[in-house]
Amino acid sequence: MTINRRIFLLGMAGFGLTACSDPKSSFNREAGSTIDEGGFGNPTMHNTLLQSGKINLAEIMTQRFHAEVPSMVNFAFDSAELDKEARSILAMQAHWMKQFPELRFKIYGHTDAVGSAAYNYRLGLRRANAVRRHLIALGVPAASIIAVVSRGETQPLIVTEGKEAANRRTVTEISGMIRRRGTLMDGDYARIIHRQYVSSAREQHGTEG
């Protein structure tokens, strides 16, 4: 054995002994502690809060919906017609909505500030209804969309009296979930939802090709 190799091995042995004697070393910690980083166990805590009712499942699904699907489509000035981009976004919304048939949705219609408040209220409603009709045409059950609501010009994204494309929009939101029937156990409810999932997946597959 060469001198350099002997020195290297002695050095590594010394390092190992030092690590073992150091109470802060990973050698002296419980298994898995080095990969915790403060987040280990959060899924269990999250599920506990959900089951105890301290977190609303609809709120969780709302966050997921906004993270995975564009919730807003825009319109041309004084129009409730869906353009190509709007139809593309609604196709994504419809696909997502059909995967979660227990959720219920509302569609909100908005306008810019050009025109009277009464006219813009009606225009917002036309836009919301146009989105609802298109989602249903794409296979979303009519019962999944419980309401269309017009906000007219009252909730602009950009405050201006002129034409503003960002304000001419609809927003799809999760409003809640179907009520569990009192005569059903949780397992029965889960089986009902599972059948709806399978059905929606078959419908989606049937539209492909």
Secondary structure as the mmCIF struct_conf table of DSSP 4:
data_model
#
loop_
_struct_conf.conf_type_id
_struct_conf.id
_struct_conf.beg_label_comp_id
_struct_conf.beg_label_asym_id
_struct_conf.beg_label_seq_id
_struct_conf.end_label_comp_id
_struct_conf.end_label_asym_id
_struct_conf.end_label_seq_id
HELX_RH_AL_P HELX_RH_AL_P1 ILE A 3 SER A 21
TURN_TY1_P TURN_TY1_P1 PRO A 23 LYS A 24
BEND BEND1 SER A 25 SER A 25
HELX_RH_3T_P HELX_RH_3T_P1 SER A 26 ASN A 28
BEND BEND2 ARG A 29 ARG A 29
TURN_TY1_P TURN_TY1_P2 ALA A 31 GLY A 32
HELX_RH_3T_P HELX_RH_3T_P2 SER A 33 ILE A 35
TURN_TY1_P TURN_TY1_P3 ASP A 36 GLY A 41
HELX_RH_AL_P HELX_RH_AL_P2 ASN A 42 GLN A 51
TURN_TY1_P TURN_TY1_P4 SER A 52 GLY A 53
BEND BEND3 LYS A 54 ILE A 55
HELX_RH_AL_P HELX_RH_AL_P3 LEU A 57 GLU A 68
BEND BEND4 VAL A 69 VAL A 69
STRN STRN1 MET A 72 ASN A 74
TURN_TY1_P TURN_TY1_P5 PHE A 77 ASP A 78
HELX_RH_AL_P HELX_RH_AL_P4 LYS A 84 LYS A 98
TURN_TY1_P TURN_TY1_P6 GLN A 99 GLN A 99
TURN_TY1_P TURN_TY1_P7 PRO A 101 GLU A 102
STRN STRN2 LEU A 103 HIS A 110
BEND BEND5 ALA A 113 GLY A 115
HELX_RH_AL_P HELX_RH_AL_P5 ALA A 117 ALA A 137
TURN_TY1_P TURN_TY1_P8 LEU A 138 GLY A 139
HELX_RH_3T_P HELX_RH_3T_P3 ALA A 142 SER A 144
STRN STRN3 ILE A 145 GLY A 152
TURN_TY1_P TURN_TY1_P9 GLU A 153 GLU A 153
BEND BEND6 THR A 154 GLN A 155
BEND BEND7 LEU A 157 ILE A 158
BEND BEND8 GLU A 161 GLY A 162
HELX_RH_3T_P HELX_RH_3T_P4 ALA A 165 ASN A 167
BEND BEND9 ARG A 168 ARG A 168
STRN STRN4 ARG A 169 MET A 177
HELX_LH_PP_P HELX_LH_PP_P1 ILE A 178 ARG A 181
TURN_TY1_P TURN_TY1_P10 GLY A 182 THR A 183
HELX_RH_AL_P HELX_RH_AL_P6 ASP A 186 GLY A 206
TURN_TY1_P TURN_TY1_P11 THR A 207 THR A 207
#
